Amino acid sequence: MSSPPWFQMSAVPLSLEQAVNQSQLLRASHRFIARRALRILWDPDSKSFDVDFPNDQPVQSDAHALELARTWDGVAITYDVMSIRATLYLGFLRRAEATCLSLETDSQVPYVTPNGMAEGEWFERFMCDYVNTCGVKACASGPGWHSIESLDADQLIAKWRSEGLPKRPSRGFYMVSKDLLSSTDMDSFLRGRDEKDSRWLRYFQTPTGYHVLSTWSRRDWWAT
């Protein structure tokens, strides 16, 4: 299967530098090593922000990447993740008094199985930890939700109200804080699904207060 696109997240009320540093301990626990810094630019053709992949800059640390990005709209930092021997790209885009966060993987990450984990388990665990650690209220990756710009959580929830939860065969990952969506409302969304869709896009809750819908892991790791 192909790599998932960018995982879109709601903005956090932090400067770009604070947003990068917010997950420093989590990255260290997985032995993230910053390798490249890529400028995020406004693309007048698509009328959206995009990553300037042809002009990436080698870096030796997060601090080096932030120094390069002082005058940029945003930066995507390429990390070698030594705990799984794969690559992740973390995006940070300045927006007024906030920062938009995003994430993209290489083709291996959703399917690695370190330390006896099931396929996709490491990826789901990391996404749950990253979203919570950064203080993001909502995260989405799936049809219509794959931008490096801010996720509009209200728009996501409104789409679920009008159309129901995503259906097979599209793959996806969604996290929404219980501060934005009550368990009662989520239960009503879940009741509207058929059995095959429920097995495909699985639902669980995190101890930190998020609703999660994901197609990536086939193991109910959160229940153990």
C-alpha positions as CSV (number, residue, x, y, z in Angstrom):
1,M,0.0,0.0,0.0
2,S,1.1,3.6,-0.6
3,S,2.2,5.9,2.2
4,P,-0.5,7.9,3.9
5,P,-0.6,11.6,3.0
6,W,-0.1,14.4,5.5
7,F,-1.9,14.0,8.7
8,Q,-3.8,17.3,9.3
9,M,-4.1,18.7,12.8
10,S,-5.9,21.6,14.5
11,A,-3.6,24.6,15.3
12,V,-2.1,25.0,18.8
13,P,-1.7,28.3,20.6
14,L,2.1,28.2,20.5
15,S,4.9,29.9,18.6
16,L,6.6,27.7,15.9
17,E,9.6,27.2,18.2
18,Q,7.4,26.2,21.2
19,A,5.5,23.8,19.0
20,V,8.7,22.1,17.9
21,N,10.0,21.8,21.4
22,Q,6.6,20.6,22.9
23,S,7.2,17.0,21.7
24,Q,11.0,17.0,22.3
25,L,10.9,14.3,25.0
26,L,8.6,12.1,23.0
27,R,10.9,12.3,20.0
28,A,13.9,11.5,22.2
29,S,12.2,8.4,23.5
30,H,12.0,7.1,19.9
31,R,15.5,8.4,19.1
32,F,14.5,10.9,16.4
33,I,17.4,12.5,14.6
34,A,16.8,15.7,12.6
35,R,18.4,15.3,9.1
36,R,16.8,17.9,6.8
37,A,14.8,21.2,6.9
38,L,12.4,22.0,4.2
39,R,10.7,25.4,3.8
40,I,6.9,25.6,3.7
41,L,5.9,28.1,1.0
42,W,2.7,29.6,-0.4
43,D,1.9,28.1,-3.8
44,P,0.1,30.7,-5.9
45,D,-1.1,28.0,-8.4
46,S,-2.8,25.8,-5.9
47,K,-3.5,28.7,-3.6
48,S,-2.3,26.7,-0.6
49,F,0.9,26.1,1.4
50,D,3.3,23.4,0.2
51,V,6.7,22.0,1.1
52,D,9.6,23.1,-1.1
53,F,11.0,19.5,-1.5
54,P,13.7,20.4,-4.2
55,N,15.5,22.8,-1.8
56,D,15.9,20.9,1.4
57,Q,18.7,21.9,3.7
58,P,20.8,19.4,5.8
59,V,20.6,20.0,9.6
60,Q,22.3,18.6,12.7
61,S,19.6,19.3,15.2
62,D,16.2,20.8,15.9
63,A,17.9,24.1,16.9
64,H,19.7,24.2,13.5
65,A,16.3,23.7,11.7
66,L,14.7,26.4,13.7
67,E,17.6,28.8,13.0
68,L,17.0,28.2,9.2
69,A,13.3,28.7,9.6
70,R,13.4,32.0,11.5
71,T,12.2,34.0,8.4
72,W,10.1,31.2,6.9
73,D,6.3,30.8,7.0
74,G,6.9,27.2,8.1
75,V,9.3,24.3,8.2
76,A,9.0,20.6,7.6
77,I,11.7,18.7,9.5
78,T,12.8,15.3,8.2
79,Y,13.7,12.9,11.0
80,D,15.3,9.5,11.0
81,V,13.5,7.5,13.7
82,M,16.1,5.1,14.9
83,S,13.7,3.0,17.0
84,I,12.0,1.8,13.8
85,R,14.7,2.6,11.2
86,A,12.3,4.7,9.1
87,T,11.5,8.4,8.4
88,L,8.9,10.9,9.6
89,Y,8.3,14.4,8.4
90,L,6.9,16.9,11.0
91,G,5.4,20.1,9.6
92,F,5.1,23.4,11.5
93,L,3.3,26.4,9.9
94,R,3.1,29.9,11.4
95,R,-0.5,31.1,11.5
96,A,-1.2,34.4,13.5
97,E,-0.8,33.6,17.2
98,A,-0.7,29.8,16.6
99,T,1.1,27.1,14.8
100,C,-0.4,24.4,12.5
101,L,1.1,21.0,13.0
102,S,1.1,18.2,10.4
103,L,2.9,14.8,9.9
104,E,3.8,12.6,7.0
105,T,5.4,9.2,7.0
106,D,7.6,7.3,4.5
107,S,6.1,4.1,3.0
108,Q,7.4,1.8,5.8
109,V,6.1,3.5,9.0
110,P,2.5,2.2,9.1
111,Y,3.7,-1.4,8.6
112,V,6.7,-1.7,10.9
113,T,6.5,-4.3,13.8
114,P,9.1,-3.4,16.4
115,N,9.3,-5.3,19.7
116,G,6.6,-7.8,18.7
117,M,4.0,-5.2,17.9
118,A,1.4,-5.9,15.3
119,E,1.5,-4.2,11.9
120,G,0.4,-0.6,12.3
121,E,0.5,-0.7,16.1
122,W,3.6,1.4,16.6
123,F,2.2,4.0,14.2
124,E,-1.2,4.2,16.0
125,R,0.6,4.4,19.4
126,F,2.9,7.2,18.2
127,M,0.1,9.2,16.6
128,C,-2.0,9.0,19.8
129,D,1.1,10.1,21.9
130,Y,2.1,12.9,19.5
131,V,-1.4,14.5,19.2
132,N,-1.8,14.4,23.0
133,T,1.7,15.7,23.8
134,C,1.3,18.6,21.4
135,G,-2.0,19.6,22.8
136,V,-3.8,19.2,19.5
137,K,-7.6,19.0,19.7
138,A,-8.2,17.1,16.5
139,C,-6.3,15.2,13.8
140,A,-7.4,13.7,10.6
141,S,-6.0,11.8,7.6
142,G,-8.3,10.5,4.9
143,P,-10.3,11.6,1.9
144,G,-10.4,15.4,2.1
145,W,-8.2,15.7,5.1
146,H,-4.5,15.7,4.1
147,S,-3.2,19.2,4.2
148,I,-0.3,20.8,6.0
149,E,-2.6,23.7,7.0
150,S,-4.8,23.8,10.0
151,L,-7.6,21.2,10.5
152,D,-11.0,22.8,11.1
153,A,-12.3,20.4,13.8
154,D,-15.9,21.9,13.6
155,Q,-15.9,21.2,9.8
156,L,-14.8,17.6,10.4
157,I,-17.5,16.9,13.0
158,A,-20.2,18.6,10.9
159,K,-19.2,16.3,8.0
160,W,-19.7,13.3,10.2
161,R,-23.1,14.6,11.3
162,S,-24.3,15.1,7.7
163,E,-22.6,12.1,6.0
164,G,-21.8,9.6,8.8
165,L,-18.3,8.2,9.6
166,P,-16.0,7.3,6.7
167,K,-16.7,4.0,5.0
168,R,-14.6,1.2,3.4
169,P,-12.3,1.0,1.5
170,S,-10.6,4.3,2.2
171,R,-7.9,4.2,4.9
172,G,-7.8,6.8,7.6
173,F,-6.9,8.0,11.1
174,Y,-8.9,10.5,13.1
175,M,-8.6,11.8,16.7
176,V,-11.0,14.2,18.3
177,S,-10.8,15.5,21.9
178,K,-13.8,14.8,24.1
179,D,-13.7,18.6,24.8
180,L,-15.0,19.0,21.2
181,L,-17.1,15.9,20.8
182,S,-19.1,14.2,23.6
183,S,-19.2,10.4,24.1
184,T,-23.0,10.6,23.5
185,D,-22.5,12.2,20.1
186,M,-19.8,9.7,19.2
187,D,-22.0,6.9,20.2
188,S,-24.7,8.1,17.8
189,F,-22.2,8.2,14.9
190,L,-21.0,4.7,15.7
191,R,-24.6,3.3,15.8
192,G,-25.1,4.5,12.2
193,R,-22.4,2.1,10.8
194,D,-22.7,-1.4,9.5
195,E,-20.6,-4.3,10.9
196,K,-18.1,-4.4,8.1
197,D,-17.4,-0.6,8.4
198,S,-17.0,-1.0,12.1
199,R,-14.4,-3.7,11.7
200,W,-12.6,-1.7,9.1
201,L,-12.4,1.8,10.7
202,R,-12.0,0.7,14.4
203,Y,-13.0,3.0,17.3
204,F,-11.3,3.3,20.7
205,Q,-10.8,6.0,23.4
206,T,-7.5,7.0,24.9
207,P,-6.9,7.5,28.6
208,T,-6.0,11.1,27.8
209,G,-9.5,11.9,26.5
210,Y,-9.6,11.4,22.8
211,H,-11.9,9.6,20.4
212,V,-9.9,7.6,17.9
213,L,-10.9,6.0,14.6
214,S,-8.2,4.2,12.6
215,T,-7.7,1.6,9.9
216,W,-4.0,1.1,10.6
217,S,-3.5,-1.4,13.4
218,R,-5.2,-4.8,13.4
219,R,-4.5,-5.4,17.1
220,D,-6.6,-3.9,19.9
221,W,-3.4,-2.8,21.7
222,W,-5.3,-0.2,23.8
223,A,-7.3,-2.9,25.5
224,T,-4.3,-4.8,27.0
